[in-house]
Amino acid sequence: MASFKIEGGHKLSGTITPQGAKNEVLQILCAVLLTPEKVTVHNVPDIIDVNKLIFILGELGVKVEKFGKNSYTFQADEINLPYLESADFRRDGSSLRGSIMIVGPLLARFGKGFIPKPGGDKIGRRRLDTHFEGFINLGASFRYNKEEHFYGVEATELKGTDMLLDEASVTGTANILMAAVLAKGKTTIYNAACEPYIQQLCKMLNSMGAKITGVGSNLLIIEGVKYLSGCEHRVLPDMIEIGSWIGVAVMTQSELTIKNVSWENLGQIPNVFRKLGIQFEKKGDDIYIPAQETYEIQNYIDGSVLTVADAPWPGFTPDLLSIILVIATQANGTVLIHQKMFESRLFFVDKLIDMGAKVILCDPHRATVIGLNHQSQLKATKMTSPDIRAGISLLIAALSAKGTSIINNIEQIDRGYENIEERLKSIGAKIERIED
């Protein structure tokens, strides 16, 4: 496994363009299975999770052609369904959580879909009930092989129905949506996720001939169609990476411009950063962040400590809470971070405490951060990345720390961030990839 060696404490400057959104593109790539016609996708990030899914699609028989740095065409006109029941698929599919979203399109188009228990981040329980309950509501039969941890759904015909999702799951909504577009009749999904990723998927499906209304709301109505055609789609910039670059600028007290961020799709993200006292400007579709010597956390009107919590969209995304926590370690003031959705995502704070941060882990979901106001610099240390978002947060902490830090297991960072060390070097960071 590779590691990063980071010499911290250096100011950075320059311009960064965010990659395509990881969480959107995983849905978009699965949707190419819904049509035998050619689908063109632009702004596809070159990251491990996306490349694994493209590999799986290729093994399934999808014709994949890369014709630009981040542009591909896909054509699923000759699908190799036996691959789904092979040992190779058990191995390939289990290494990527996003592979669960091939089930909906395969079920809709071919009447069956299989998936091994998906892998991914070690951030607590991430159950799949929402996905399979949705398929069952549409008329599919479900089976689960406990010995091999293998899930399957089959149906001779899917029929539209009304359903209430037990949680506003993004991947669950996407999976059920992709099954419903080819079902017979009308499907109504209450408590649907409405993140920009889902909105983008809906726009893509509608451009292919689907009939989806309620896009951007928690109530999606789908009139089933018999056939979907090809299309061309461009992936949004990654809002999580945008928040990460804000964190890099703030923690290193640097001036940075983030290009083409799609402001209208950032939701509450700018407001939450501003509550921590962070200054930035909207310049066209860019974010300009000036160098800031200090930033003060805003308390509530009555003087009580600010709480930053995650919530389903349009609430604050859970994927940025670890970035917020790291930024808060050098703020002027105190904040309570409440991670409601995943019970293991705050456990990386012990690494920050080792670096000198003042963080009290109250329980698996809450941490109180007492900011050092840049009066005491974090100290370099050796650490291991437990998941994508904690990994980038530790990397940001290391960039601001005094001395040289080592981060192991950086494949976790590579899963979500394209060519991160070269992009950091381009703005002046002292970072080196070490191959074991």
Protein Blocks (a to p, Z undefined) as FASTA:
>chain_A
ZZddddehiaceddddddddfklmmmmmmmmmmpcbdcddehiacdfklmmmmmmmmmno
pacddfbfkbccdddfbccfklmmgmklmmmmmmpmklmmmmmmmmmmnopacddddedj
debjadfklmmmmmmmnopacdddfklopacdddfbdcddddddfbdcfklmmmmmmmmm
mpgcjdddehiafbfklmmmmmmmmmnopacehihiabdcddddfbdcdddddddddfkl
mmmmmmmmmmnopacddehkllmlnmmmmmmmmmnopacddehjaccddddfbdcddddf
kopacdddddddfbdcfklmmmmmmmmmmmgcddddddfkbmklmmmmmmmmmnopacdd
fblkbccdddeklmaccdddddddfbfklmmmmmmmmmmpgcjdddehklmmmmmoghkl
mmmmmnopacddddZZ
